[in-house]
């Protein structure tokens, strides 16, 4: 599997053989890594929502699954938490 571009750039920024910047590149690398991790969390939240909604839409209901309103409410809760994290409030 290929390394995501943000992580490849972060590695390049911290490689002493590729030092091209006046400022400390580790700060930029840390931010790229933080953004990559946040992006992974956002993708996971979207995948959860799609999986739950598809299960519900396709008639899957074993008495334990969430209805559409509950799925949306839980997704919004996850989304709000991730937005707060992205904005630096967490």
C-alpha atoms as one frame of an Amber mdcrd trajectory, in Angstrom:
protein
   0.000   0.000   0.000   1.327   3.433  -0.902   1.900   5.954   1.846  -0.605
   8.836   1.831   0.832  12.022   0.314   0.508  14.012   3.550   2.605  11.441
   5.407   5.162  11.250   2.593   5.522  15.044   2.715   5.812  14.965   6.497
   8.618  12.433   6.229  10.356  14.545   3.573  10.100  17.621   5.781  11.890
  15.876   8.620  14.530  14.136   6.497  17.855  15.892   7.157  18.956  15.146
   3.582  16.069  17.211   2.171  16.248  20.242   4.483  14.906  23.022   2.248
  13.293  25.342   4.761  14.435  28.213   6.927  11.846  27.465   9.617  11.658
  24.299  11.633  10.144  21.693   9.294   9.051  19.458  12.173   6.129  21.832
  12.871   4.858  21.473   9.311   5.407  17.725   9.457   3.495  17.494  12.735
   0.598  19.443  11.242   0.506  17.193   8.176   0.433  14.140  10.423  -2.315
  15.664  12.578  -4.395  16.471   9.502  -3.874  12.987   8.098  -5.022  11.394
  11.367  -8.060  13.663  11.494  -8.877  12.802   7.887  -8.761   9.099   8.777
 -11.232   9.727  11.615 -13.550  11.650   9.279 -13.442   8.829   6.747 -14.228
   6.278   9.466 -17.223   8.334  10.624 -18.547   8.575   7.065 -18.025   4.840
   6.530 -19.928   4.103   9.743 -22.821   6.281   8.619 -22.989   4.741   5.144
 -22.788   1.200   6.546 -25.557   1.812   9.075 -27.767   3.626   6.580 -27.293
   0.947   3.894 -28.100  -1.786   6.411 -31.265   0.028   7.441 -32.287   0.881
   3.844 -31.854  -2.733   2.766 -34.301  -3.998   5.349 -31.835  -5.236   7.926
 -33.509  -5.032  11.284 -32.837  -7.560  13.983 -34.393  -5.462  16.710 -31.020
  -4.116  17.790 -30.234  -1.845  14.861 -30.842   1.865  14.923 -33.599   3.580
  12.994 -32.802   6.350  10.504 -33.273   9.123  13.059 -30.956   7.429  15.571
 -28.357   6.791  12.858 -28.435  10.446  11.816 -28.299  11.637  15.437 -25.292
   9.439  16.226 -23.554  10.529  13.026 -24.139  14.198  13.862 -22.705  13.602
  17.322 -19.579  12.058  15.784 -19.359  14.812  13.174 -19.648  17.589  15.765
 -16.877  16.021  17.847 -14.614  15.708  14.799 -15.338  19.282  13.712 -14.432
  20.516  17.186 -11.235  18.489  17.021 -10.409  19.879  13.573 -10.963  23.417
  14.814  -8.700  22.810  17.785 -11.329  22.774  20.511 -10.471  19.264  21.685
